[in-house]
């Protein structure tokens, strides 16, 4: 039996919890989910969140950052983007999963007169521009395969949120591969709204042979609990990053500050070093030691720094400058 589901939400934490709940609890039948997230960066399971985003840009624009359970790279979502999820039996798909799941999406795009094809490990392109990135997760004998469809997303937000400085980080985390992206709407010969595209995709992929279902109230409560306990937490979205090291050289009126920080799995600082020509009256090793074991998060670091008379250790370099060099 083929089933169709919508999440009824644009909250990325809720939607990813909804998707995981269906994967773990709906054991029979084939499922298609279509859903949207409001402004968000969705981080791959094995990625270092700090390494993948422009943190200042993300915070300034109120973009939510959430980790998913599938691999692959970081992607930006907004209401110009449509997400699809297939959940079904693994059977003997194996390495053929990519083709099995991308074929109906590619066929639907071609049905609109677009020059669409699956390319590489996990992309769908139209006229050479990436419009969809995909990822998958096997859970027992079930498989989740999901992807994005850039229909009318904001290219400046895509570029801004995912703009990073690779020289600051050293880690073994999975790195995102940046590709030239495009919006499906720009390639259409006739104008189409996202709502029309959504309905077209649903009908074309399922060919009218499906049952639309809804989660029961107790199931919605379970989704909400998973959202609150996992997808809304710092521990999952930031702390679950692989171990990494970050180094920054900051120039300020108070002198040069060279900062190095190592962060272990779980998101706690394992080592810190402060070097430079700033005018200190006390040994900075006391501050370094106090930061070991601190959660690698701005407010937690600030609380540690607030416990010291920083002028004695860093001269006229300010707390905000120290925080900037660390986070």
N, C-alpha and C positions, 0 to 999 in steps of 0.2 A: 504494500500500500504506500502511496506517496502522500505526504502531508506538507502543508504550507503553514508557516508561522510568522507573525510579526511581533516585535517586542513591545510596541506601544510606547517607546521611550526614545529620547535622543541623548540620554546620559550614558557615556561610554562605560563607566563602571557597572551600571545596571545591565547594559547590553552584553558585555562580556561575561557577566555572571549568568545571564539568561542562556547564552550560547553554551557555556560549560554545563549548566544544569541539564539542558536537553541532551548533550553528549553523554553525560553520566547516567541519566535516568530514563531516557526513551530508547529502549533496547531493540525495538522492532519497528521496521518500516524505514522508508527513505524520507528525509526531511530537507526542505529548502526554507531557509530564513532570509528575508530581506529586511535590512535595518539601516538606520542612520545614526551617526554620532554628531553632536554639536562640537564646536572647536576643541580638538584634542590631538595629542600625539600618542600613537599607540606603539609601544615598545615591544620588540621581539623578546621571547622568553629568555634567551641567552645573551641579552645585550646589557651594557652598562648605560643606565639612563643618563648619567652625567655626561657621558661621552657622545651621546646622540643628538642632544638638543642644544639650542641657544637658550640657556636658562633665563637670562635677563629678558629676552624677547618674549619667551613663553609666559613669564610672570607678568610682564607689562601688558600683554594682550589677553590675559585671563584664560589661557589655553590649559586644559586639563591634561595631565600626563598619566597614562594607565598602561600597565604591562599586560600582555596577553599570554595565553598558554601555548601558543605555537611559536615556532622559530621564525627565521627571516629577519628583515630589517625594520627600522622605524618608519612609520608612515603618518602623514597628517590627514585628519578627517575634518570635514565641516559639512554643512547641510547641502553643499553642492556635490557631495560624494555619496554613492550608494554602495552598501556592503552586502555581500551574499555569502551564505554559509550552506554547505552541503554536509549532512550527517547521514551515514549509511553503514552497512556492513562492509568490513574490510575485504572479505572473501579472498579472491586471489588477485586483487588489484596490484598490490606491491608497488613497483616503480612505475606502473602504468597509471597511477592515480592522477598525476598531473594532466595527462591527456584526457582521461575519462571525465574529469570535472571541468576542464577548460573548454573542451569541444562544444558543449551546448552554449556557453557564454560567447565564444568566438562566432558560432553560427548565428546567434541572436544579433550580434553586432553587424555581421555581414548582411543579415536580413534588412538592415537599415541602409544598406548601400555603402558600408564602410570597408576599407581595406584592412581587415583585422586578422591577426595571427598570434598564436602562442609562440613565445620566443625565450630561449635561455632556460634557466632552471625554474623560474616562477613568474614570468611576466606575460601580459597580453599587450600588444601594441597595435596602434592604428596609424597607418602611414608612417611608421617608424617611431612614433612617439608613444611612450609608456602610458597606458590608461588604467592598467590593473596590475597590482602585485598580489601574489597568493602565498599561502602558507598552510601547513597541515599538522595534525596531531593524531596519532594512533592511541586509542584507549581500549585495551582488551581486544575484542574482535570488531570494534567500531572505529570509524575514521571521521574526523572533522577536517574539512577542506574549506577554507574561506578566502575571500579576496575583496579588494576594493574596486570600485569603478568610478574614476574621475569623470563626472559629467559636467559640472560647472563650478569647480573648486577655485578658490582664490590663489593664484600662482604666487603672489607676494607673501602670503601666509605660509605656503608650502616651503618657499625658499627661506623665509625668516626663522621659522621654528626649527628647521633641520640644519641650520647653518652652525657648524662647530669648528673648533680649532684642534685638529688632530695632533699637533705638536705638544699639547698640554698633557696628553694622556698616554699611558703605557698599560696595556691589559691584553688578556687573551679572549676578550669577549668578541662575539660576532659583530662585525662592522657592517653598517649599511652601505650599499653600493648606490650611489646617486646616478640617476638616469634622466635623460631628457623626457619630461612629462608633457602630456597634452590633455585637453578636455574634450570629451566625446562630442559635446554640443558644437564645438568649433568645426568639426568634420562633417556634420550633418548637412545634407542638401536642403532639407526643409526644417523649419523651426519645430522644436519639441520641448515641452516642459519636463521637468524631472518626474513629476507625478505620472505623466503619460509614459515616460521611459520606464518607470517602475512597473506599471501595469503591463506594458509590452514585454518586459523581461520575464515577469512571472508567467504570463500566458504562453510565451514562446518556449521557455525552458520546460514547463510542466505540460504543455500542449493540451491544456484543459482537463487533464486527467489527474485530479488531486482533490484532497479534502482539506479545507482550511480549519485548523483547530486552535484552541486557546488553552493556556494553562489554567488549572483550577486555582482557587484562592489559596489553598495550603501550599501549592507549588510556587505561587507567586511569593508567598512568605519565605519559602526556602531560597528563592532567587535573591530576595532582598537581604536575607541573612548572609548569603555568600558575598553579595556586594559589600555589605558593611564590614564583614570579617576579613575579606581578602582584597577585593578590587579597589576599595576606598582607603587602603592603609599605606602608610609610608613604608612599612616592612616589605610589602609585595612590590610596590611600584618603584621604589628606590633602593631599599635594603637588599632586595634579592639580586642585585647586580653582581656579576663576577668580581673577584678581587681586581683592584686596579691601583695605579699610581698616577699622581697628578703633580706637575711642576709648573710654576709660574714665576716670571720675573716682573716685578712691579716697580715702576719709576714714579716717585712722588717728591714733593718739596722736602719731605723729611729724609730722603735718601733712597737707596736701592734696597728692595726687599725681595729676596729669592726664597720662595716657599716650596717645600716638597711635602706631600702627604701620601701615605699608603692607606688604603681602605680594604678591609677584609670582607669576606662573604658575610652577609648579615648587615653590612653597611656601617660597621664601627671602625673608627680610626685605629690603626695598629702602629703607626709611626708618623712623626712630624719633625720637620727641620725648618728653622728660620736662619737665613744667612743674609748678609748685606753690610752696607756701610752706615746704617742708621746709628744714632747716638744713644746707646743703651747704658744704664748705670747698674743694671743687674743682669745676671746670666739668664738668657732666654730659655735655657734648658728646663727651668721650672715650669714655664708655660707649655713647652713641648710635652713634658711628662704628664701634666694635668689634662692634656687633650687626648692622650692615649686611652682608648676605651669609650670615648665620646661618640655618640651617633653622628654620622657625617651628614649633618643637616644644619642649616644656618642658625636657627634659633638655639639649638643645643650647643653649638660652638660659641655663640654669643654669650650664653650663660657662663661658660667657662672663662671666657675672656673678661667678662664683667667682674670676676672675682679677683682680678689683678689690677694694680695701678699701672696701666699700660705704658705711661710715659717713662716709667723707670726701666722698662724692658725694650721699648721700641722708639724712644725719643718722641719726635713730633709726628711719626706715622700714626694715623688714626685707626680706631677700631674698625671703621667701615673699610678702610684700605686693607687691613689684615684679613677681614672676612672675604673681601673680593678676591684676595690672592689664594685663599683656602677653598672657596666654594665657587 
